[in-house]
Amino acid sequence: MNISALRRFVVVAEELHFPRAAEELGIPLAALYSTIEKLEEEVGQPLFARGKGKTQLTKAGALLLAEATERIAAAPPPEAKPAAPAGGKAKASKGRGRAPVVKGQPKPFKKRQGR
């Protein structure tokens, strides 16, 4: 199991609310849902019971939560992302633009546009 997926699972298990967990992690909600679905496929059982307005851990989810916290504690801390160099100028791509229209000559390999 991926450590980052386990970290995401632990945050959802603590919050018991997917949108708040996604906001805390700083990731899109769809990415969080897909990560949890992949974990559920690996485990073979649902980790969360999603009901009307409430999300709860299942028995398999509670067991995985204990194991996930141990694995996260034993894992090395995540590496810091390198900072982007400051300054510089944004460059626009140089497109070809429109070709000049020459009267009397049709464009090559171009069908006439019907109305």
C-alpha positions as CSV (number, residue, x, y, z in Angstrom):
1,M,0.0,0.0,0.0
2,N,1.1,3.5,-0.9
3,I,2.1,5.7,2.1
4,S,0.5,8.8,0.6
5,A,-2.8,6.8,0.1
6,L,-2.6,5.7,3.7
7,R,-2.0,9.3,4.8
8,R,-5.1,10.4,2.9
9,F,-7.1,7.5,4.4
10,V,-6.1,8.6,8.0
11,V,-7.2,12.2,7.4
12,V,-10.6,11.0,6.1
13,A,-10.9,8.6,9.0
14,E,-10.2,11.5,11.5
15,E,-12.5,14.0,9.8
16,L,-15.2,11.5,8.7
17,H,-16.1,14.1,6.1
18,F,-14.7,13.8,2.5
19,P,-14.9,17.4,1.4
20,R,-13.2,18.7,4.6
21,A,-10.5,16.0,4.3
22,A,-9.8,17.0,0.7
23,E,-9.6,20.7,1.7
24,E,-7.2,19.8,4.6
25,L,-5.0,17.7,2.2
26,G,-5.1,20.4,-0.5
27,I,-6.2,17.9,-3.2
28,P,-9.3,17.7,-5.4
29,L,-12.3,15.8,-3.9
30,A,-12.3,13.4,-7.0
31,A,-8.7,12.5,-6.3
32,L,-9.5,11.7,-2.7
33,Y,-12.5,9.5,-3.8
34,S,-10.4,7.6,-6.3
35,T,-7.6,7.0,-3.7
36,I,-10.1,5.6,-1.2
37,E,-11.7,3.4,-3.9
38,K,-8.2,2.0,-4.8
39,L,-7.6,1.2,-1.1
40,E,-10.9,-0.5,-0.8
41,E,-10.1,-2.6,-3.9
42,E,-6.7,-3.6,-2.3
43,V,-8.3,-4.5,1.0
44,G,-11.3,-6.2,-0.6
45,Q,-13.9,-4.6,1.7
46,P,-15.4,-1.2,2.1
47,L,-13.6,1.1,4.6
48,F,-16.3,3.6,5.1
49,A,-20.1,3.3,5.5
50,R,-21.6,6.2,3.8
51,G,-25.1,7.0,5.0
52,K,-27.4,10.0,5.0
53,G,-25.2,12.8,6.2
54,K,-22.9,10.6,8.1
55,T,-19.7,8.8,7.2
56,Q,-18.5,6.0,9.5
57,L,-15.6,3.6,9.6
58,T,-16.4,0.0,9.0
59,K,-14.6,-2.8,11.0
60,A,-12.1,-3.2,8.2
61,G,-11.6,0.5,8.2
62,A,-10.9,0.6,11.9
63,L,-8.3,-2.2,11.5
64,L,-6.7,-0.5,8.6
65,L,-6.6,2.8,10.5
66,A,-4.5,1.2,13.3
67,E,-2.2,-0.4,10.8
68,A,-1.9,2.8,8.7
69,T,-0.9,4.9,11.7
70,E,1.9,2.4,12.5
71,R,3.1,2.4,8.9
72,I,3.0,6.2,8.6
73,A,5.0,6.6,11.9
74,A,7.6,4.1,10.7
75,A,7.9,5.6,7.3
76,P,10.4,8.4,6.6
77,P,8.9,11.9,6.4
78,P,7.9,13.1,2.9
79,E,10.5,15.0,1.0
80,A,10.0,18.7,0.6
81,K,9.2,19.8,-2.9
82,P,11.9,21.9,-4.5
83,A,11.1,25.6,-4.6
84,A,10.5,27.0,-8.1
85,P,13.1,29.6,-9.1
86,A,11.9,33.1,-8.7
87,G,11.8,35.7,-11.4
88,G,11.8,35.2,-15.1
89,K,9.4,36.2,-17.8
90,A,6.5,34.3,-19.0
91,K,6.9,33.5,-22.7
92,A,4.0,33.1,-25.1
93,S,4.1,30.5,-27.7
94,K,4.7,31.8,-31.2
95,G,2.0,30.5,-33.4
96,R,2.0,30.6,-37.2
97,G,-1.0,32.8,-37.4
98,R,-3.2,33.0,-40.5
99,A,-1.7,32.5,-43.9
100,P,-2.3,35.3,-46.3
101,V,-5.2,34.8,-48.7
102,V,-4.3,35.0,-52.4
103,K,-7.2,35.9,-54.6
104,G,-8.0,33.4,-57.3
105,Q,-6.3,30.4,-55.8
106,P,-8.1,28.0,-53.6
107,K,-6.5,26.8,-50.4
108,P,-4.9,23.4,-51.0
109,F,-6.7,20.3,-49.8
110,K,-9.5,22.4,-48.3
111,K,-13.2,21.7,-49.0
112,R,-15.6,24.6,-49.5
113,Q,-17.6,25.3,-46.4
114,G,-21.3,24.8,-47.1
115,R,-24.1,26.9,-45.6
